[in-house]
Each structure stands twice: as structure tokens, then as C-alpha cells.
Amino acid sequence: MKIINTYENLSIPAYALPYLIYEDAGDMTETEIQKIERYMKQFYEQGLVIINYLPDSEPFFTKYPEFGLACDCIECSIVVYEA
């Protein structure tokens, strides 16, 4: 597969990772899911999306996550492959 784009050092809210990686919404609200989907749409429109993060990385608090309100985040990268 050919890589189209790579986005690095993204502060992805920790609560969103189960949904983004395993499609597990758990106890997320519909509003939270919609925020995630709106943010990810820009990547999905380009091709196949793979989210990478270091499993042993520590969550950190930031006032400026990629989407949503201030929260604990995990530094991630998103790689978009040609579909």
C-alpha cells in the first residue's frame, strides 16, 4: 500500500481511542461520537486510515486536544494509505 499522508504529534483524547481503534463506543455519548466522526472525516476522505500510538505512553492533560474539550490525551500519529 502506498502512503498518501502522515500526521504526527496529534493530541487525541484518551477516551476516543477505544472507539477509533476497536470501534467500541462503550459509555460514550452520541455527541462525543459525532465529534470524533467529524474530526476523522478529513482523514477518511483521503483513503485508508491507520492510527498509531505507543501503548506504554502516558496520558497527558491538555487544554487543546484535536477535538472536544480539555482532557487527558495520548500522542498519536495518523497514516493515510491509498485505498
PyMOL commands that set and color helices and strands:
alter all, ss='L'
color gray80, all
select helices_A, chain A and resi 14-22+30-44
alter helices_A, ss='H'
color red, helices_A
select strands_A, chain A and resi 3-13+48-53+60-62+71-81
alter strands_A, ss='S'
color yellow, strands_A
deselect
rebuild
show_as cartoon
